[in-house]
């Protein structure tokens, strides 16, 4: 979704800028959000802030959560809370990069509703774009009041669901 300036030229959706001196601080702007962009030492700066892969992971997490929430509203599914945690992994020996997505759904959901919402995670537009060049594995975390979990994977390989703390 690109908007245009008054002269019809496309307006950028995000801008990142910074000077070459100092710690290499970069500042980003996307929509109304302004943020610092960091990076590990020796790779373009040591500024505090999310690195580009963390921002990419956050984009996938945000889009996934928004897509699930939209589907729950459209289908009148009693979802009370959604949480999406994403980890990025570089491909090994020239292999495909991958994202691992952990989704926690809370609410008075029956198994069919839970399955519908987990499948809707694959409709996320950012995930569809990233899936062209990276694998995305999706896992259903245990939610409040639930004792069983299911794994939903874009490439049909089963993965154990680790006990993670995304915060």
ABEGO torsion letter per residue (X at the ends): XBBBBAAGBBBBABBBBBBABEAGBBBBBBEABBBBBBBBBGBGEABBEBBAAAAAAAAAAAAAAAAAAAAAAAAGBBBABBBBBBBBBBBBGGBBBBBBBBBBBBEBBBAAAAAAAAAAAAABAAAAAAAAABBBBBBBBBBBGBABBBBBBAAGBBBBBBBBBAX
